[in-house]
């Protein structure tokens, strides 16, 4: 398990965090700016939109993409699948998360709300790690059932 976690799951979490952060900064700023102009509270709405877009992108877009072991390392056809999923899921997660973040009654300067955000972040990462681990081990067990001679690279570290 430690090989699988260090070699596959941890890099996927780090890549997902970077991707989610980049998308959240762009989309959250745009959505927060638009909502801030409408509600006359620009500074508060941009920060909430960025946080919401980060969690939305992480859970709605990154989780399904990085937890599909059959497309990891599968060449150009896996890339096509990833792009198709990203075209649909990234805007849905980022804009939806930004809107939920702006519409929430979250006070960012309140210490209890900051603890809740950290707890939500920790729960999100644990959820992504467990789902990715489960999907990879299930995929590799299915391959062993069909007596595949050369399992893909992703299954060699999970045994």
C-alpha positions, 0 to 999 in steps of 0.5 A: 500500500505504501508504494501505491500511495507514494507512487500514484495517489500522492502525486495525483493529490498534488497534481489535483491540488495545483490544477484546482488552485489554478482553475479556482483563482481564475474562475473564482475571481471572475465569478466573485467579481461579477457577484461582488459588483451586483451585491456591492461587496467585492472583497468578500465575494471574491475570496468566498468564490475562490474557496468555493471554486477550489472545493468544487473543482477538487471534488467534482472534476479532479476526483473522477478524473484522477480516480480512473486507473484505466486511463492512467498511462493508456496513451493518446486514447486515455488523453482524449477521455481525460479531455472530454471529462475535463471539458464537462466537469471542470466548468461545472465544478468550478462555477458551481463551487464558486456560486455555492461559496459566494452564496454561503454565509461563511465568515472567513475571519471567524476562527471556527469557520477557518477550522471548518474549512481546514476540516473540509480540506482534510476530509476532501483529501482523505476522500479522494485518497480512499476512492483512488486507492479503492478504484486502483486495487479493484481495477488490478484485481479485475485484471488478475481475474482475467489472467493478464500476463503483463499488467499495466504499470499502475498495478505492479506497485499495488501487489 
